[in-house]
Amino acid sequence: MSHPLVDQLRFARHEFVRGLEDLDDEDARRRLQPMNSISWTIGHLAWQEQRYWLFRGQNTVLVPKLDDLVGYGQPAVTPPLAEMWDAWKVVTEAADAYLDNLTTAMMADFMIVNGQPHAESIGSMLQRMIYHYWYHLGEALAIRQLLGHQKLPEFVGDMHGEAPYRPEAGN
């Protein structure tokens, strides 16, 4: 069984995907300044997951172009929607192998990056990733509303069925 925080990350991912259903490439690439495009956001979340769970966690990079294309601090771009979803799927599927092995004890550990401990614990990084999804989901839904999209999700989905509260093992 995966760690409760990993379940919450997966739920946040699911809700992110649900909030972007039926989005077409043209609207995904529209940029309502100062916000980034939704396609950028998808790639950006893939970039962060790759940075955390693949590079820092496994010394692996599967989609190298994410660093320069949608990494933090890079110039605004409007990449193709399908390309960003493909990258997101590749990265999140590979990240799941790492995430499935996290234990409560590991949550307080610090990953070693270039011989130095990272500034945040694995548990804090996991929480940051969860909150990052919710932040960008709200932003993406606001963009979709401004574009006139109808019948968008109005509330958090089936949390009780998909990611209910459960205590960490041994607590």
TIKETOR-130286 format. One record per residue (C-alpha): x, y, z. Coordinates in nm, 2 decimals, decimal comma, padded with zeros to 4 digits. Example, Ala and Ser with C-alpha at 12.3 -4.5 7.8 and 13.67 -1.06 7.14 Angstrom:
BEGIN
- 01,23_-00,45_00,78;
- 01,37_-00,11_00,71;
//
This chain:
BEGIN
- 00,00_00,00_00,00;
- 00,14_00,34_-00,09;
- 00,20_00,61_00,16;
- -00,10_00,84_00,24;
- 00,08_01,14_00,09;
- 00,14_00,95_-00,23;
- -00,23_00,88_-00,25;
- -00,30_01,25_-00,21;
- -00,06_01,33_-00,49;
- -00,23_01,08_-00,71;
- -00,56_01,23_-00,63;
- -00,43_01,58_-00,71;
- -00,31_01,45_-01,04;
- -00,64_01,29_-01,11;
- -00,83_01,62_-01,03;
- -00,58_01,81_-01,25;
- -00,66_01,58_-01,55;
- -01,03_01,60_-01,47;
- -01,02_01,98_-01,47;
- -00,86_01,98_-01,82;
- -01,09_01,73_-01,99;
- -01,21_01,83_-02,34;
- -00,95_02,11_-02,37;
- -00,83_02,16_-02,72;
- -00,49_02,26_-02,84;
- -00,58_02,61_-02,95;
- -00,72_02,70_-02,61;
- -00,45_02,52_-02,42;
- -00,19_02,73_-02,60;
- -00,36_03,06_-02,54;
- -00,18_03,29_-02,30;
- -00,38_03,53_-02,10;
- -00,10_03,74_-01,96;
- 00,04_03,75_-01,71;
- -00,06_03,38_-01,67;
- 00,11_03,10_-01,86;
- -00,08_02,89_-02,11;
- -00,24_02,57_-01,98;
- -00,02_02,36_-02,21;
- 00,28_02,52_-02,03;
- 00,13_02,43_-01,70;
- 00,10_02,06_-01,79;
- 00,46_02,06_-01,90;
- 00,57_02,26_-01,59;
- 00,42_02,00_-01,35;
- 00,58_01,72_-01,55;
- 00,91_01,92_-01,52;
- 00,88_01,94_-01,14;
- 00,78_01,57_-01,10;
- 01,08_01,48_-01,32;
- 01,31_01,70_-01,11;
- 01,19_01,56_-00,78;
- 01,12_01,19_-00,84;
- 01,33_01,10_-01,14;
- 01,64_01,33_-01,13;
- 01,68_01,38_-00,76;
- 01,52_01,04_-00,66;
- 01,67_00,81_-00,93;
- 01,93_01,02_-01,11;
- 01,73_00,98_-01,43;
- 01,59_01,23_-01,68;
- 01,34_01,10_-01,94;
- 01,23_01,42_-02,10;
- 01,53_01,65_-02,10;
- 01,37_01,93_-02,30;
- 01,14_02,01_-02,00;
- 01,42_02,19_-01,82;
- 01,47_02,45_-02,09;
- 01,11_02,46_-02,21;
- 00,89_02,48_-01,90;
- 01,13_02,48_-01,60;
- 01,10_02,75_-01,33;
- 01,22_03,09_-01,45;
- 01,22_03,00_-01,82;
- 01,06_03,24_-02,07;
- 00,69_03,20_-02,14;
- 00,61_02,95_-02,42;
- 00,29_02,79_-02,56;
- 00,39_02,43_-02,64;
- 00,16_02,19_-02,82;
- -00,10_02,03_-02,58;
- -00,04_01,67_-02,70;
- 00,33_01,70_-02,66;
- 00,30_01,83_-02,30;
- 00,04_01,55_-02,21;
- 00,28_01,29_-02,35;
- 00,57_01,42_-02,14;
- 00,35_01,44_-01,83;
- 00,24_01,08_-01,88;
- 00,59_00,95_-01,94;
- 00,72_01,13_-01,63;
- 00,44_01,05_-01,39;
- 00,43_00,68_-01,48;
- 00,81_00,66_-01,42;
- 00,78_00,87_-01,10;
- 00,52_00,62_-00,96;
- 00,78_00,35_-00,94;
- 00,98_00,58_-00,70;
- 00,67_00,70_-00,51;
- 00,54_00,35_-00,45;
- 00,85_00,27_-00,24;
- 00,83_00,57_-00,01;
- 00,78_00,49_00,36;
- 00,69_00,70_00,66;
- 01,05_00,68_00,78;
- 01,17_00,81_00,44;
- 00,95_01,12_00,46;
- 01,20_01,29_00,69;
- 01,50_01,20_00,48;
- 01,67_01,45_00,25;
- 01,77_01,35_-00,10;
- 02,14_01,40_-00,19;
- 02,19_01,63_-00,49;
- 02,54_01,68_-00,62;
- 02,68_01,55_-00,29;
- 02,47_01,78_-00,08;
- 02,14_01,72_00,10;
- 01,85_01,89_-00,07;
- 01,70_02,18_00,13;
- 01,36_02,00_00,18;
- 01,28_01,66_00,31;
- 01,11_01,41_00,08;
- 00,78_01,46_00,27;
- 00,80_01,84_00,23;
- 00,88_01,79_-00,14;
- 00,58_01,56_-00,17;
- 00,35_01,82_00,00;
- 00,49_02,09_-00,23;
- 00,41_01,88_-00,53;
- 00,05_01,82_-00,42;
- 00,00_02,19_-00,35;
- 00,16_02,29_-00,68;
- -00,10_02,08_-00,86;
- -00,39_02,24_-00,68;
- -00,25_02,59_-00,74;
- -00,22_02,53_-01,11;
- -00,55_02,35_-01,14;
- -00,72_02,66_-01,00;
- -00,53_02,88_-01,24;
- -00,62_02,66_-01,54;
- -00,98_02,65_-01,45;
- -00,98_03,03_-01,42;
- -00,83_03,05_-01,77;
- -01,09_02,81_-01,90;
- -01,37_03,03_-01,75;
- -01,22_03,34_-01,91;
- -01,22_03,15_-02,24;
- -01,59_03,08_-02,20;
- -01,57_02,71_-02,13;
- -01,88_02,56_-01,98;
- -01,96_02,26_-01,75;
- -01,62_02,27_-01,57;
- -01,56_02,09_-01,24;
- -01,69_02,31_-00,96;
- -01,56_02,12_-00,66;
- -01,31_01,86_-00,55;
- -01,41_01,51_-00,68;
- -01,45_01,18_-00,50;
- -01,19_01,23_-00,24;
- -01,36_00,99_00,00;
- -01,36_00,71_-00,26;
- -01,02_00,78_-00,42;
- -00,80_00,93_-00,15;
- -00,97_00,93_00,19;
- -00,78_01,02_00,50;
- -00,58_00,74_00,65;
- -00,31_00,77_00,91;
- 00,04_00,68_00,84;
- 00,14_00,32_00,93;
- 00,24_00,28_01,29;
- 00,08_00,60_01,41;
//
